[in-house]
Amino acid sequence: MRLFFALRPKADTRARIARMASECGIDADRLTPAANLHLTLQFLGEVDAVTRIALTRAGGRIRAPAFALTLSRAGLWRRAGVAWLAPATIPAALVRLAHDLHAISTTLGIADEPRPFTPHVTLARRARTPPRLPGEWSIEWQVTDFALVSSRTLAGGADYEVVETWPLATAASD
């Protein structure tokens, strides 16, 4: 099973991101379907059933605050062909959550991701042009939970299934 930890926007935020992606002139072979929009916190790769159970237990022990995330930058990684949205300012709570999840994967002996954590939402793959965005724009995202997600690669793209979701603490639940 191929797994990753992710932030998954609620349906209304996913719809706003998908609408923006379809309207910003990305020349790409494949826009990310709204249902697949996410921000990867920690890629885990192929894991067995025992490791999946350990990840589920460990994820449930994470204590982190909810936070607001403002997606206000867009770009294209030309070499990878990935059009993306990202925050201009990365909240400390996001960095801490990604760090804690990285620690879990390291403790479980899962291969370390060699690339630095670069929070972004993939808008399209095999993109040839960067997103063309209007002057002042942003998408506000209230991050209230994180998930363990399984990924299967299909002919038409990826199929994601949420394995488990955990809430982040709000001020009232602290």
PyMOL commands that set and color helices and strands:
alter all, ss='L'
color gray80, all
select helices_A, chain A and resi 11-23+34-36+49-60+92-107+171-173
alter helices_A, ss='H'
color red, helices_A
select strands_A, chain A and resi 2-7+28-31+39-46+67-77+82-87+121-127+139-143+145-154+157-167
alter strands_A, ss='S'
color yellow, strands_A
deselect
rebuild
show_as cartoon
